[in-house]
Amino acid sequence: MVHAAEIPKATLGWFGFVTGALALILTIAIFWSGPFAPQQSAAVGLGELAADIAKSAARSVAGQPPPAPVAPTRGIDDYLAVGVGVLAGLAVIIGIASFIRHEPKRVALSGVTLGGFAIGFQLFAWTVMLIAGGLVIAALVFALRDAFGDILGGLFGG
């Protein structure tokens, strides 16, 4: 009698799939509906940034040391971002464990793929936001060149 090897049930693979799907859905939901913590308006934030740049430049010219660093406060958005990252990492690890157990490859690959997509989506969104924020800050500093021409010196050809 011929004995065929039993194919193991895809328990880890399906768990990785669910974890990866949850991570990806949460990533997209946070991106579209967040931030959840109260935020200042962009005008207030840019005004505070401009004031901090001017104070820092004045301190630097006067030879004063910079102020001591202040620890940032954590909000619900920070915890959600970490939670999604952990879920995505778990999905990848569980998918790899499913490969090691020789579970069906499609199910195992789905956890790895969905977890990777969740991580990739977060990285892509943050990269785009950082580039846009850098452009806004550069435009703000350039717009303030007339007001702070003496402090910024020859930075803008002045």
ChimeraX attribute file (.defattr): number of C-alpha atoms within 10 A of each C-alpha:
attribute: neighborCount
match mode: 1-to-1
recipient: residues
	/A:1	3
	/A:2	4
	/A:3	5
	/A:4	6
	/A:5	6
	/A:6	6
	/A:7	10
	/A:8	11
	/A:9	13
	/A:10	19
	/A:11	14
	/A:12	22
	/A:13	29
	/A:14	21
	/A:15	19
	/A:16	33
	/A:17	26
	/A:18	18
	/A:19	26
	/A:20	31
	/A:21	22
	/A:22	18
	/A:23	27
	/A:24	25
	/A:25	15
	/A:26	18
	/A:27	23
	/A:28	15
	/A:29	11
	/A:30	17
	/A:31	15
	/A:32	9
	/A:33	8
	/A:34	12
	/A:35	14
	/A:36	12
	/A:37	11
	/A:38	9
	/A:39	8
	/A:40	9
	/A:41	8
	/A:42	9
	/A:43	9
	/A:44	10
	/A:45	12
	/A:46	15
	/A:47	12
	/A:48	12
	/A:49	15
	/A:50	16
	/A:51	12
	/A:52	12
	/A:53	13
	/A:54	18
	/A:55	13
	/A:56	16
	/A:57	15
	/A:58	15
	/A:59	14
	/A:60	13
	/A:61	11
	/A:62	9
	/A:63	9
	/A:64	10
	/A:65	9
	/A:66	10
	/A:67	8
	/A:68	6
	/A:69	6
	/A:70	6
	/A:71	6
	/A:72	6
	/A:73	6
	/A:74	9
	/A:75	12
	/A:76	13
	/A:77	15
	/A:78	13
	/A:79	11
	/A:80	17
	/A:81	16
	/A:82	12
	/A:83	15
	/A:84	24
	/A:85	19
	/A:86	16
	/A:87	24
	/A:88	30
	/A:89	22
	/A:90	20
	/A:91	33
	/A:92	26
	/A:93	17
	/A:94	26
	/A:95	31
	/A:96	19
	/A:97	17
	/A:98	27
	/A:99	20
	/A:100	10
	/A:101	16
	/A:102	15
	/A:103	21
	/A:104	15
	/A:105	13
	/A:106	13
	/A:107	21
	/A:108	29
	/A:109	21
	/A:110	21
	/A:111	31
	/A:112	27
	/A:113	20
	/A:114	25
	/A:115	33
	/A:116	19
	/A:117	18
	/A:118	26
	/A:119	22
	/A:120	14
	/A:121	16
	/A:122	19
	/A:123	12
	/A:124	12
	/A:125	13
	/A:126	13
	/A:127	12
	/A:128	11
	/A:129	12
	/A:130	12
	/A:131	11
	/A:132	12
	/A:133	12
	/A:134	12
	/A:135	12
	/A:136	13
	/A:137	15
	/A:138	12
	/A:139	12
	/A:140	15
	/A:141	19
	/A:142	13
	/A:143	11
	/A:144	14
	/A:145	18
	/A:146	12
	/A:147	11
	/A:148	15
	/A:149	14
	/A:150	11
	/A:151	14
	/A:152	19
	/A:153	11
	/A:154	9
	/A:155	11
	/A:156	11
	/A:157	8
	/A:158	10
